[in-house]
Amino acid sequence: HSTDYLLLLQLDETVQKKTLSKSEVSAFQVRIYDGDSSELCAICFANYTHGEKVTTLPCNHYFHEACITQWLTTSNVTCPMCGMRLKD
């Protein structure tokens, strides 16, 4: 049954994942974080630091700029917090 698993992995590699381009991600609002330093990024679970760049999605959830760029360009087209689809 490991053969079945390997076949499924190979099939998954042939399916194009829905992602956003870097230019699509860069269209979202980027701002300087000025909130509470105990707040965590929902992608990397690291604290935000005062003065760093965060990207805000249309649902108003925000993330480290690098974290959300990697999330949206390599694996998903939804907000990691609420699941809002950012592209059809």
C-alpha atoms as an extended CHARMM CRD file, in Angstrom:
* protein
*
        88  EXT
         1         1  HSD       CA              0.0000000000        0.0000000000        0.0000000000  PROA      1               0.0000000000
         2         2  SER       CA              3.0390000000        2.2040000000        0.0980000000  PROA      2               0.0000000000
         3         3  THR       CA              2.8700000000        1.9660000000       -3.7030000000  PROA      3               0.0000000000
         4         4  ASP       CA             -0.5660000000        3.6070000000       -3.5880000000  PROA      4               0.0000000000
         5         5  TYR       CA              0.8470000000        6.3950000000       -1.4540000000  PROA      5               0.0000000000
         6         6  LEU       CA              3.7570000000        6.9580000000       -3.8420000000  PROA      6               0.0000000000
         7         7  LEU       CA              1.3740000000        7.0770000000       -6.7980000000  PROA      7               0.0000000000
         8         8  LEU       CA             -0.7610000000        9.6560000000       -5.0080000000  PROA      8               0.0000000000
         9         9  LEU       CA              2.3270000000       11.7670000000       -4.2870000000  PROA      9               0.0000000000
        10        10  GLN       CA              3.3160000000       11.6420000000       -7.9450000000  PROA      10              0.0000000000
        11        11  LEU       CA             -0.2090000000       12.6090000000       -8.9890000000  PROA      11              0.0000000000
        12        12  ASP       CA             -0.2040000000       15.5160000000       -6.5530000000  PROA      12              0.0000000000
        13        13  GLU       CA              2.9880000000       16.8360000000       -8.1240000000  PROA      13              0.0000000000
        14        14  THR       CA              1.2640000000       17.0450000000      -11.5270000000  PROA      14              0.0000000000
        15        15  VAL       CA             -1.6710000000       19.1000000000      -10.2440000000  PROA      15              0.0000000000
        16        16  GLN       CA             -1.0130000000       22.8100000000      -10.4960000000  PROA      16              0.0000000000
        17        17  LYS       CA             -1.5840000000       24.4330000000       -7.1300000000  PROA      17              0.0000000000
        18        18  LYS       CA             -3.6570000000       27.5900000000       -6.9860000000  PROA      18              0.0000000000
        19        19  THR       CA             -1.3730000000       30.3380000000       -5.7790000000  PROA      19              0.0000000000
        20        20  LEU       CA             -0.9070000000       34.0610000000       -6.2090000000  PROA      20              0.0000000000
        21        21  SER       CA              1.9690000000       35.6990000000       -8.0320000000  PROA      21              0.0000000000
        22        22  LYS       CA              4.3550000000       37.9230000000       -6.1020000000  PROA      22              0.0000000000
        23        23  SER       CA              2.9040000000       40.9410000000       -7.9100000000  PROA      23              0.0000000000
        24        24  GLU       CA             -0.6120000000       39.9560000000       -6.7930000000  PROA      24              0.0000000000
        25        25  VAL       CA              0.5980000000       39.6420000000       -3.1990000000  PROA      25              0.0000000000
        26        26  SER       CA              2.4030000000       42.9810000000       -3.3970000000  PROA      26              0.0000000000
        27        27  ALA       CA             -0.9200000000       44.6500000000       -4.2710000000  PROA      27              0.0000000000
        28        28  PHE       CA             -2.1380000000       44.0670000000       -0.6980000000  PROA      28              0.0000000000
        29        29  GLN       CA             -1.6530000000       46.8670000000        1.8200000000  PROA      29              0.0000000000
        30        30  VAL       CA              1.7310000000       46.8750000000        3.5730000000  PROA      30              0.0000000000
        31        31  ARG       CA              2.0700000000       48.9310000000        6.7230000000  PROA      31              0.0000000000
        32        32  ILE       CA              4.4330000000       49.3740000000        9.6340000000  PROA      32              0.0000000000
        33        33  TYR       CA              3.3730000000       47.4030000000       12.7070000000  PROA      33              0.0000000000
        34        34  ASP       CA              2.7600000000       49.6220000000       15.7270000000  PROA      34              0.0000000000
        35        35  GLY       CA              0.7040000000       47.3200000000       17.9510000000  PROA      35              0.0000000000
        36        36  ASP       CA              1.3130000000       45.0980000000       20.9470000000  PROA      36              0.0000000000
        37        37  SER       CA              4.6030000000       43.1600000000       20.7270000000  PROA      37              0.0000000000
        38        38  SER       CA              2.9880000000       40.1200000000       22.3520000000  PROA      38              0.0000000000
        39        39  GLU       CA              0.8270000000       39.5480000000       19.2590000000  PROA      39              0.0000000000
        40        40  LEU       CA              1.8630000000       36.5640000000       17.0850000000  PROA      40              0.0000000000
        41        41  CYS       CA              1.9240000000       35.9960000000       13.3430000000  PROA      41              0.0000000000
        42        42  ALA       CA             -0.4860000000       33.1220000000       12.6350000000  PROA      42              0.0000000000
        43        43  ILE       CA              1.9020000000       31.6230000000       10.0730000000  PROA      43              0.0000000000
        44        44  CYS       CA              5.2720000000       31.5320000000       11.8500000000  PROA      44              0.0000000000
        45        45  PHE       CA              4.0180000000       32.0690000000       15.4350000000  PROA      45              0.0000000000
        46        46  ALA       CA              6.7300000000       34.6820000000       16.0650000000  PROA      46              0.0000000000
        47        47  ASN       CA              5.9200000000       37.9770000000       17.7430000000  PROA      47              0.0000000000
        48        48  TYR       CA              5.5130000000       41.1020000000       15.6800000000  PROA      48              0.0000000000
        49        49  THR       CA              8.0090000000       43.7920000000       16.5220000000  PROA      49              0.0000000000
        50        50  HSD       CA              7.3220000000       47.4950000000       16.5230000000  PROA      50              0.0000000000
        51        51  GLY       CA              8.3540000000       49.0350000000       13.2060000000  PROA      51              0.0000000000
        52        52  GLU       CA              8.3890000000       45.9280000000       11.0080000000  PROA      52              0.0000000000
        53        53  LYS       CA              6.3680000000       45.5450000000        7.8100000000  PROA      53              0.0000000000
        54        54  VAL       CA              3.1400000000       43.5620000000        7.8720000000  PROA      54              0.0000000000
        55        55  THR       CA              0.8190000000       42.7640000000        4.9620000000  PROA      55              0.0000000000
        56        56  THR       CA             -2.9140000000       43.2150000000        5.4950000000  PROA      56              0.0000000000
        57        57  LEU       CA             -5.3230000000       41.0830000000        3.4900000000  PROA      57              0.0000000000
        58        58  PRO       CA             -8.8080000000       42.2610000000        2.3980000000  PROA      58              0.0000000000
        59        59  CYS       CA            -10.2890000000       40.4530000000        5.4390000000  PROA      59              0.0000000000
        60        60  ASN       CA             -8.1370000000       42.7460000000        7.6600000000  PROA      60              0.0000000000
        61        61  HSD       CA             -5.9460000000       39.9110000000        8.9850000000  PROA      61              0.0000000000
        62        62  TYR       CA             -2.2620000000       40.7660000000        8.7800000000  PROA      62              0.0000000000
        63        63  PHE       CA              0.9720000000       38.7910000000        8.7620000000  PROA      63              0.0000000000
        64        64  HSD       CA              4.7140000000       39.2680000000        8.4650000000  PROA      64              0.0000000000
        65        65  GLU       CA              5.3320000000       40.3770000000        4.8980000000  PROA      65              0.0000000000
        66        66  ALA       CA              7.6670000000       37.4340000000        4.1400000000  PROA      66              0.0000000000
        67        67  CYS       CA              5.3620000000       34.8660000000        5.7950000000  PROA      67              0.0000000000
        68        68  ILE       CA              2.2190000000       35.7700000000        3.8470000000  PROA      68              0.0000000000
        69        69  THR       CA              4.1660000000       36.1260000000        0.6020000000  PROA      69              0.0000000000
        70        70  GLN       CA              5.5040000000       32.5830000000        0.9320000000  PROA      70              0.0000000000
        71        71  TRP       CA              2.0700000000       31.2410000000        2.0080000000  PROA      71              0.0000000000
        72        72  LEU       CA              0.2340000000       32.7820000000       -0.9440000000  PROA      72              0.0000000000
        73        73  THR       CA              2.8640000000       32.1600000000       -3.6280000000  PROA      73              0.0000000000
        74        74  THR       CA              3.6720000000       28.5390000000       -2.7840000000  PROA      74              0.0000000000
        75        75  SER       CA              0.7320000000       26.8430000000       -1.1140000000  PROA      75              0.0000000000
        76        76  ASN       CA             -2.6320000000       28.5780000000       -0.8380000000  PROA      76              0.0000000000
        77        77  VAL       CA             -4.9570000000       31.3710000000       -1.9800000000  PROA      77              0.0000000000
        78        78  THR       CA             -6.8230000000       31.7800000000        1.2910000000  PROA      78              0.0000000000
        79        79  CYS       CA             -6.2800000000       33.7500000000        4.4710000000  PROA      79              0.0000000000
        80        80  PRO       CA             -4.6280000000       31.4570000000        7.0530000000  PROA      80              0.0000000000
        81        81  MET       CA             -6.8740000000       32.9140000000        9.7720000000  PROA      81              0.0000000000
        82        82  CYS       CA            -10.4010000000       32.9350000000        8.3080000000  PROA      82              0.0000000000
        83        83  GLY       CA            -10.1140000000       31.0280000000        5.0320000000  PROA      83              0.0000000000
        84        84  MET       CA            -11.2740000000       33.9390000000        2.8500000000  PROA      84              0.0000000000
        85        85  ARG       CA            -10.4600000000       33.1260000000       -0.7960000000  PROA      85              0.0000000000
        86        86  LEU       CA             -8.2110000000       35.7590000000       -2.3250000000  PROA      86              0.0000000000
        87        87  LYS       CA             -8.4180000000       34.4190000000       -5.8840000000  PROA      87              0.0000000000
        88        88  ASP       CA            -10.8870000000       32.2300000000       -7.7910000000  PROA      88              0.0000000000
